[in-house]
Amino acid sequence: MKNIFYYDTVIGCIGIAEEDNYITNVVFENDVLPVKSKENHELVVHETQVIREAAQQLDEYLKGERQLFSIPLAPEGTPFMKEVWNGLCRIPYGESRSYKEIAGTVGNPKAYRAVGLANNRNPIPVFIPCHRVIGSNGKLTGYRGGLEVKQKLLELEKGNGNI
C-alpha cells in the first residue's frame, strides 16, 4: 500500500508519499500524482511515521536548520535516471551545477539533455535536490514547483535565512 499525507509549508502545500517505509514521491500543489502504486494499489491518505519524519526534516530544511536529509528514499525510474538522481544528491548544499556538469559526473558528458529529462522526472524533489541544477548560462530553468520556489530554495541554501 502506498500512503500519502499533505502539509502546508512556506512553499505551498506539499504531499509526501511512502511505500514500504521509503519515501517515493513529493508532490507540489499543481502536481498530479498517479493514483496507483507500482503494485497497482490505490493511494491512501495516511500519515505514517516515515512520512512524519520526512515532513519534520523538510520543515527544518525550510527554516534553514537542516542541510542534509536522513530519510530512506526509493525513487522509481530507469537505471540512468537513478544514476542522475544519485548525482544530484552529491551536489553540496548551497551549490549548483549545470546539466552538462551532471552529465559529466555520470560518465556521459554529451547526455545533458537526458540529464535534463531525468531531472524533470525526479519524483522526490527537495529531498533529491533537482533545484540545484541550473542552465550552463547560470539561469534558472524549469522546476515542477515553479521557478519562484526554485529561486527561494537556492536563496535559502546560499545563506539568506529561511523562506
Residue, then its C-alpha position, 0 to 999 in steps of 0.5 A: m500500500k502506498n500512503i500519502f499525507y499533505y502539509d502546508t509549508v512556506i512553499g505551498c502545500i506539499g504531499i509526501a508519499e511512502e511505500d514500504n517505509y521509503i519515501t517515493n514521491v513529493v508532490f507540489e500543489n499543481d502536481v498530479l500524482p498517479v493514483k496507483s502504486k507500482e503494485n497497482h494499489e490505490l493511494v491512501v491518505h495516511e500519515t505514517q511515521v516515515i512520512r512524519e519524519a520526512a515532513q519534520q526534516l523538510d520543515e527544518y530544511l525550510k527554516g534553514e536548520r537542516q542541510l542534509f536529509s536522513i530519510p530512506l528514499a526509493p525513487e522509481g525510474t530507469p537505471f540512468m535516471k537513478e544514476v542522475w538522481n544519485g548525482l544530484c544528491r552529491i551536489p553540496y548544499g548551497e551549490s549548483r551545477s549545470y546539466k552538462e556538469i551532471a552529465g559529466t559526473v555520470g560518465n556521459p558528458k554529451a547526455y545533458r539533455a537526458v540529464g535534463l529529462a531525468n531531472n524533470r522526472n525526479p519524483i522526490p524533489v527537495f529531498i533529491p535536490c533537482h533545484r540545484v541544477i541550473g542552465s550552463n548560462g547560470k539561469l534558472t530553468g524549469y522546476r515542477g514547483g515553479l521557478e519562484v520556489k526554485q529561486k527561494l530554495l537556492e536563496l535559502e541554501k546560499g545563506n539568506g535565512n529561511i523562506 
